[in-house]
Amino acid sequence: MLLQGDLVTHPVMPGWGIGRIVKIIQGNLLVKFERAGEKLLHPHYANLEKISEDDLLFLVVREVKKKRGRPVRITRTIPVVKHPPR
């Protein structure tokens, strides 16, 4: 069962990247994908695959940007799926 906040992939559309379930609306899932934006999907037809905690790595990006002439530190966490060695 998929819940709000779960990370998923779409098996037919792997180019969309990793998605996070943002909201459940009347049985449909609002999923925000990293490269395709938000999609409203029916869970039965989309066959989304949940990404398990063991298959995830988190890339931490730290950068400094200027805001109103002052440096501001920004930290982003990007989920990445581990691939088994070939």
Order of alpha helices (4+ residues) and beta strands (2+ residues): beta-beta-beta-beta-alpha-beta-beta-beta
